[in-house]
């Protein structure tokens, strides 16, 4: 049987919405990190990294909107404040003072954190879909 938001228990809905709000927070954190690096990257790899960071923040901005809309589809509140997202996120802000290699390493770590959070949200949703 396919589960819809209508036939999920309130506890399950809350668990899924919380997991999705965590995804919104991680996506927003990674979006801002990529935009910061897009603005501040310098050096020999400026062109390709400038373009890469732009692609990341544009992609992630759209994704965070899609995820927040899933939260609303569950009838829950989508976290929409920067303070709330920063408080929830496992991705640290960065001041943008880094060389290209450091930016790549920091972005890689942020993307790995985001991927793990998204996978965790999928596990929450699939683990509760049979309730």
ABEGO torsion letter per residue (X at the ends): XBBBAAABBAAAAAAAAAAAAAAAAAAAAAAAAAAAAAAABBEAAAAAAAAAAAAAAAAAAAAAAAAAAAAAAAGBBBBABAAAAAAABABBBBAGBBBAAAAAAAAAAAAAAAAAAAAAAAAAAAAAAAX
